[in-house]
Amino acid sequence: KISSKISEKSSKTLPYSQFFIGEGEKLPSIEMSAAQKAKKSQRGIASNKLGEWLKEKALHELIDSI
């Protein structure tokens, strides 16, 4: 699955530059490149997986901050 590969890679690639998207959502450069690839090929599937993964990540960050 795409999402598990992305999170696996991003956890290993520290430090990374961060991009800010929408409502202060931080996105490591590796996910940013994955998002750009998703636009070019398999737009629907890949971006859906990325979106699911980002929601999950945001949820975990929210829980951690409490």
N, C-alpha and C positions, 0 to 999 in steps of 0.2 A: 504493500500500500504506500502511496505517495506520502501521505501525512506522517506516517511513522518514520520514514526515511528522512524527511525534513527535520523533524524534532530530534532525531538521533544525531544528525549532522550538526545542527545548531548547538546542541549541548556540548559537542566536542570543539567547535570553533569559537573559542574565546581568546582574546577579546574581539568584539566585532563592532563595526560602526552601526548606528541605529538610525532608522528612518521613522518619521512620524506620519501616521496616516489617520485621517478623519479625527476622531475624538481622542487625541492623545495616545493612540495605540502605537506602541513601539514595535518595530519590525526589524529584526536582524537582517544584515545584507543578504544572507543565504536564502531567506524566505522571499526577500525582495526579488532576487534573480529567479526564483522558482515561480513567483507571481508573473514576472515578465515572460517566462517560457510558457506559462499557462495561457497567456494571451495569444501567443503565436500558434501553439499546437494543442489540440485537445482542450480547447477553451473551457467548455462546460464541465467536463469531468475533473480536470486538474484544479480549476479554480474553486469548484465545490469542495474538493478535498482540503484545499488550502484554507478555505473559509471555515470549514468545520474545525480544522486544527487550530486556527486562530481564535475561534470562539472558546474552544477548550482551554487554550493557553491563557486567554484573558480571564476565564473563570478561575483557573488555578491561581493566577496572580492576585485576583480579588480575594480568594479564600486565604492566601498566604498573608495578605496585608491586614486581615482582621485580627 
